Amino acid sequence: MTQASAQPKHYLSDKVEHFTESVIREMTRQAMQYGAINLAQGFPDFPAPAEIKQAAQDAIAADINQYAITWGAQSLRQAIARQMQEWQGLHVDPEKEIVVCCGSTEAMVATLLAVCNNGDEVVVFEPFYENYGPDSILSGAKPRFVKLRPPQTADDEWTFNEIELREAFQHHTKAIILNTPNNPTGKVFSRKELELIRDLCVEYNVLAITDEIYEHILYDGAQHISIACLDGMRERTITINGLSKSYSVTGWRVGWAVAPPAITSAIRKVHDFLTVGAPAPLQEAGAAALSLPAVYYHELAERYRTRRDRLIPALENAGFRCFRPRGAYYVMTDITAFGFPDDVEFARHLVQEVGIACVPGSSFYKHRKDGSQQVRFAFCKRPETLDEAARRLEKLRPR
Ligand SMILES: Cc1ncc(COP(=O)(O)O)c(C=O)c1O
């Protein structure tokens, strides 16, 4: 290659120019490099339920190995519709209102590509799951962030300011992205908060795109409410979910979007051109997973509760201030007591010197300084892993 042609920027899309590599996956690589315990990325280090692994093996043995219907195997779509009826009381037509995708990650970006035009804005609560910003930009939209403020006391919740939220809806707003139960904060949005968001969506004619991938992981009596169930929202909501978190199969890459027929039809087209379809045998296994009895979900949440209650005291003893999650399997913490200049330096110290990987808080904020005294830990790990993390945390000292 000659010097003249070696101008990499010239070849790149303006859209990706400001994308940074996923900090979470970078921390996973560092965890492997330093032999650290990976409390950074949200994947379980324990097996998936035996019956659904068997269902996947059976599907492959039965030769379900070719393309599924592009918008999803009928058995899985029917199981999704059944579960939404049972858990949320929502009637969904599996023929017209569901698109099965390669993980909820694809469902989110396919949805945004299907509904956004250049110049549209998408409201996103901050701190946010790191994909939402790039997903909005890929679809031509601009994300507009609204702050969630951390709790002041152990009994408080992360809260948002109603006036700020209303202001955010007034800029060519196409959609709001919600995530409840929330990553990274563990917040579970209350009915009152969802009603307020509903009122704004209706007033400004805005869609709600709601990522409910942690819907079954709830603590302390918290209740998951799908915004699609609120009056006036069914026709303007896209609900996103998947197998990854509820069944501990993050590597299977099966997720879905549920939306009114016209929006579903648009998402199906985008999805077809993006990926054609999700893995066929794993969709069959997904249908088996969604048919597990209610007790499975109660045990799942209870197992995560004991893990949360194992990790938080160890973090607090080490000097972290923890924001106690009511759902999902992460704990956001404040690291001010350690006297580090920022979260990235702290995370580097923790992985290299203490042997634990976490995610620097700044990766969940638009302005990195906003998260510069926060880090996030994932506790979707075996009790032995968390015990070893607790032992290692005893080495941690303030600067
Ligand atoms: C809020 C949220 N949405 C989506 C995902 C990714 O889900 P999937 O594996 O279905 O793509 C994650 C993974 O951490 C997440 O935390």
The ligand as an SDF file (V2000), in Angstrom:
LIG
                    3D

 16 16  0  0  0  0  0  0  0  0999 V2000
  -29.9120   -3.0460   29.4180 C   0  0  0  0  0  0  0  0  0  0  0  0
  -29.3640   -4.0900   28.5020 C   0  0  0  0  0  0  0  0  0  0  0  0
  -29.9490   -4.2890   27.3220 N   0  0  0  0  0  0  0  0  0  0  0  0
  -29.4740   -5.2070   26.4640 C   0  0  0  0  0  0  0  0  0  0  0  0
  -28.3720   -5.9790   26.7700 C   0  0  0  0  0  0  0  0  0  0  0  0
  -27.8820   -6.9870   25.7630 C   0  0  0  0  0  0  0  0  0  0  0  0
  -28.7990   -7.9910   25.6190 O   0  0  0  0  0  0  0  0  0  0  0  0
  -28.7000   -9.1360   24.5020 P   0  0  0  0  0  0  0  0  0  0  0  0
  -27.7280  -10.1500   25.0050 O   0  0  0  0  0  0  0  0  0  0  0  0
  -30.0930   -9.6610   24.4120 O   0  0  0  0  0  0  0  0  0  0  0  0
  -28.2530   -8.4950   23.2410 O   0  0  0  0  0  0  0  0  0  0  0  0
  -27.7340   -5.8080   27.9910 C   0  0  0  0  0  0  0  0  0  0  0  0
  -26.5350   -6.6050   28.3120 C   0  0  0  0  0  0  0  0  0  0  0  0
  -25.8120   -6.3420   29.2420 O   0  0  0  0  0  0  0  0  0  0  0  0
  -28.2420   -4.8370   28.8780 C   0  0  0  0  0  0  0  0  0  0  0  0
  -27.6780   -4.6300   30.0670 O   0  0  0  0  0  0  0  0  0  0  0  0
  1  2  1  0
  2  3  1  0
  2 15  2  0
  3  4  2  0
  4  5  1  0
  5  6  1  0
  5 12  2  0
  6  7  1  0
  7  8  1  0
  8  9  2  0
  8 10  1  0
  8 11  1  0
 12 13  1  0
 12 15  1  0
 13 14  2  0
 15 16  1  0
M  END
$$$$
